[in-house]
Amino acid sequence: MIDPDEHEIAAIQAASPMAGEYLESIGKTDLAVLTDAEWLTLLEVIVTAYQDALAQRLDSGSHPAPPLPGRAA
């Protein structure tokens, strides 16, 4: 992601603890030792938490979506 906006940064910050919680739940912190299934689950946790946080932030109405590139706000 190049130049994340404030919504994306907030979503990343919300997803980070979820990733840590998952790793703690399986007792592993070294990504190199994750099985394929654990790695895919970690990615799913991160992507889902990111998408949920971003959607919640944008759906709340208090933080309008940024304008699309090439369009006036």
Secondary structure by P-SEA (a helix, b strand, c coil): cccccaaaaaaaaaaaaaaaaaaaaacccccccccaaaaaaaaaaaaaaaaaaaaaaaacccccccccccccc
